[in-house]
Amino acid sequence: MPDAGTYDIGMVGLGVMGRNLLLNIADHGFSGVGLDTDEAKVTALAVEGRGKPLLGVRTPEELATALKKPRAVMLLVPAGRPVDAVIDELTPLFEPGDLIIDAGNSHFIDTDRRVSALTRKGLHFVGMGVSGGEYGARHGPSMMPGGDRDAYERIRPILESIAARAGDVICVDYMGPGSAGHYVKMVHNGIEYGLIQMIAESYDILSRGLGLSDDELATIYQQWNAGPIAGFLIEITSEIFQKVDEVTGGRLVDHILDEAKQRGTGKWTAQSALDLQVPSPTIDAAVSLRDMSGLKSERENASKILSGPAVGQGGHEWVGRLENALQACMVATLAQGMCLLQAASKAYGYELRMESIARIWQGGCIIRAAMLTDVEAAFVRRPDLVNLMLDPAFSRRLQENIPDLRSVIAFAIERGLPVAAHSASLAYYDSYRSGWLPANLIQAQRDYFGSHTYERIDAKGPVHTDWSAGA
């Protein structure tokens, strides 16, 4: 064992993400000690980190002894009970002033609880969202730390050194107190759900609706990645359609089961939006369609019983319209996510800066896209912007592209192709731009059957009517 107290930062959990982050840290001149109970993972760190200032250990005691004081240790373990279990193991070994960083996808409510519990013990806690997957962890992720500001400043040099770069932008910034970091990451993932679903729907339209081959699909998404909807998800979609299946020799995507699971962050985003009364229909639709995909056997049975229109094919003129439709959907989805972040900031005292969030999402993370540069600019122009769709640049984009979104939805509906994310995005736009909505009838119905009262347009205060008494 090297001299005690010599390592800059610890890492608990040496799976793909934890090990790659630790290797990234070592590449930038900082020393690290990694803990995992799985000897194979400790060995993998030793092999991949040969010649680097890294140490692998198998007990919390070894970890605590090896770290410089005040200690800083990062956790990359599954969310939920595993995080609490690691914290319970570390806290008896740690001293006041030491720092624990949870870099997993923890629910923000759990993060608030942990902040409170560890603060009472004199320990600092940072909840940090990390996005970018395996490649990002190794070569530069986008990171969203929240919690104690002074604690963040202690680890800031390490985080800034390993973060992704997008031009001059360093893709990490302090989000705010408490669970701000994990909340921002949760909404990032909710937006990701929406974007993935709308891209999947575009694939369905191109494939079943237009009858295009995998090669043609790869070319189309590649071309789209050079335009206004360019981004990581569009880029990898093009690459996916080119991947050959080693078993059959065909394209791998055609041999993947059409059943997608959800791990929780999309659901948490939708639940939080409901709690804060922030409309997020595209994200909601994406979560629901993940659940629908899970009903594989039921869907196969239903396909033999429930009929629909024949999937007649359209022409290539729909490719450009679909790109425009996706652009409108992307704006609507980002608008929903940013509105939720603003509402949460007020409700939970996060003091989030929308322009900073849009900036650090421009590199490293899964939803990185060219459009985020314009999102940042919109909030720089107006930090109090209540909805991204009201920014002049984005309102112009929408008005230019919404007609094609309407046409694409109609095209899909006529052919029986489900386009829930596209439809939800259009409904969000149409309802938001409507000075009047039929909620007056809803209020009347609620008062009729439940005496819930309603408000009149020409007077203030609740009113109840005996609706069954006749006209």
Summary of the structure (lengths in Angstrom):
residues: 471
radius of gyration: 25.0
end to end distance: 88.6
largest distance: 89.0
contacts: 1622
relative contact order: 0.09
helix: 56%
strand: 11%
